[in-house]
Amino acid sequence: MQYITIDQAKQVMLEMMDYIHDICIKNDIKYSLAYGTLIGAVRHKGFIPWDDDFDIFLTRENYEKLLKLLENSKDYFIVNYNTDNNLCNHFSKFCSKKYKGEQVNKYLAQMIDFGVFIDIFPLDYLDNDNPKKQLLEIKKSLKKLQLTSFLNYNKTGKRHTTYLKSITNFPRFLYYKFIVTRTKVIEEMNLKLTKNNKKKTNILGEYSSGMNEIYDSKDFEEYAYCDFENRKYMMIKNFDSVLKTTYGNYNKLPPEEERVNGHAYYRYYINEQQS
């Protein structure tokens, strides 16, 4: 088994992002680098040195258009809750067929087949009056989605692996898996995610890690090119407002002890069947 380093994985991500970028340019799809990747572009003109992933986000309309075009690739594939019954996120992963992953610990066992990937997040319009309430409803649906997966039903709290949680959540797993059904949970969640998209409110957001992803929709009307590892990618023009909303003072470097990658449970190796 031939492992690759984090730096090698980053080069693969850049090749994958080049592919995404070309498709977006050819099809007039607006996207932006997101989260730590956007901070990296602004602060480092590339990856945050200790970061190990790549994120972009798009409005739902552009997101759906992009996914449809990416499905035709011979070198890459899309993974989301529609393609993988153990995936419990509302966003998609764009994965390379040339690599696989190996878990370093038992958390997120279902990620083995993903290999090197880019996370693609959809942005939906939120309620003007109470956007956090809508995000909370989405969070509840995501927890229900976890309960439909045998690999994830006992990970719905802060302590992921306890026998007690496995025992107490097992009846809930059976209920959501076989009575409510995963299909119904996904339908419910999609309705909550997209209910404002036709009328287009003043707020865009998405639920990935908390309640801070609530943005002025005007911030996603204008885009610009940015430097990223000697390449040109797209980002929203008003990145400052969005990053401050999510992170506060994003220009301040974290303490050295906190400068670690976020996926230490995972490492990549070459997929010999595709090499």
Buried (B, 14 or more C-beta within 10 A) or exposed (E): EEEBEBEBBBEBBBBBBEBBBEBBEEEEBBBBBBBBBBBBBBBBEBBBEBBBBBBBBBBBEBBEBBBEBBEEBEEBBBBBBEEBBBBBBBBBBBBBBBBBBEBEEEEBEBBEEBBBBBBBBBBBBBBEEEBEEBBEBBBEBBBBBBBBBEBBBBBBEEEEEEEEBEEEBBEBBEEBBEEBEBEEBBEBBBEBBBBBBEEEBEBBBBBBEEEBBBBBBEBBEEBEEBEBBEBEBBBBEBBEBBBEBBBEEBEEEEEEEEEEEEBEBBBBBBBEEEE
